[in-house]
Amino acid sequence: MAVKGAVTGWKGLNYDFSNWFGRTFWGVDNSKLATNETIFSVISRLSNTLSALPIKLHQNYDVIMDHQAADVLINDPNPNMSSFDLLNKLEVARNENGNGYAVIIRNIRMQPEALIPLDSSYVTPFINLDDESLWYKVISATKTHYVHNMNMIHVKHITGTSRWAGISPLDVLKNTLEYDKAVQEFSLSEMKKKESFILEYAANVDEEKRKLIIADFKRFYAENGGILFKEPGVDVKEIEKKYFASDTLASERITRSRVANVFNVPVSFLNDTEGGSFGSNEQQMIQFVNMTLLPIVRQYEHEFNRKLLTRAERLKGFYFKFNLGGLLRGDTAARTQFYQAMLRSGGMKPDEVRRLEDLPPLGGKANELWISGDLYPIELDPTLRKGGEKSGKEPKE
């Protein structure tokens, strides 16, 4: 039987999403974020970087401010969080569980009214066999809800042709994390062990003297040092521990490398300096933006464009866009060289440069394109160039 209807409000006859914020339905949180430093580090970097990127609604390169969907996404996704919080939660869920979900609440005009992030553990995508459309089954504390794909923001890791849900990176790293945990537990248990000794004494030591030797050594061990009288025929040897710090460091380096590979980030982002071959921080950021952030950002943009904008708006040139330029601006010297080249070639206005540097625009001539006086269009008559009136009139020798 076909599933009819979709979520169109905070509360209704068959649904209630008003109390879904931060809920763990069965009282169990098995997140590895709180128990693994490397996983926490890489997911924090990805989620914080994405949610800190400026996002705007554009129409043919012009920024649009007065728009219902843009206001909801950029300023007020729901009464309990900001846009930063919403994007951060979606990206954390995407990297932790493979999928990040947010249900779209619409008003009576079918315009987006709120975006509510959902716990990925209780959302299952499926195909309705009657019309081959994608739906989402959402299990709450009291009942089951069904949401059409146009009312669900779904960002995910890679999928295959046979699945709609993304693959969890932590499932891919399961063996690596178990190995790393085993090494840490072994190292911790070895370090917690008390010092062990072999107490040797000659065979001719009588029972009474042996008790005195053992009692004296117990006192020495209990006091964690002090004076121990070594009698003739008595030898004390320490049992060497099997813990090697180098083994732990090697294991941590392997874990960082594998985590970086799975999350597709430079291993230097996890504070591993081995294998770094970048000539500058700018080159490193270029690789991070192009290979890691760009595919993630494009997925979010496509979801927002498809599900928060109407087809008529898209045909008019409306689109959401994250600004990645700030991550590629480089240091002061690199930015200065770039700005000079763009200003002299008429590529940017002085006011546009000031905005990028968080300075107030001046207006007037600063809002016009300028071009260097030593540059001319190729088709320009040479006689019209500066000093061109003398062209062809040079004295012949």
Secondary structure, 3 states (H helix, E strand, C coil): CCCCCCCCCCECCCCECCCCCCCCCCCCCCCCCCCCHHHHHHHHHHHHHHHHCCEEEEECCEEECCCHHHHHHHCCCECCECHHHHHHHHHHHHHHHCEEEEEEEECCCCCEEEEEEECHHHEEEEEECCCCEEEEEEECCCCEEEEEHHHEEEEECCCCCCCCCCCCHHHHCHHHHHHHHHHHHHHHHHHHCCCEEEEEECCCCCHHHHHHHHHHHHHHHHCCCCCCCCCCCEEEEEECCCCCHHHHHHHHHHHHHHHHHHHCCCHHHHCCCCCCCCCCHHHHHHHHHHHHHHHHHHHHHHHHHHHHCCHHHHHCCEEEEECCHHHHCCCHHHHHHHHHHHHHCCCCCHHHHHHHCCCCCCCHHHHCCCCCCCCCCCCCCHHHCCCHHHCCCCCCC
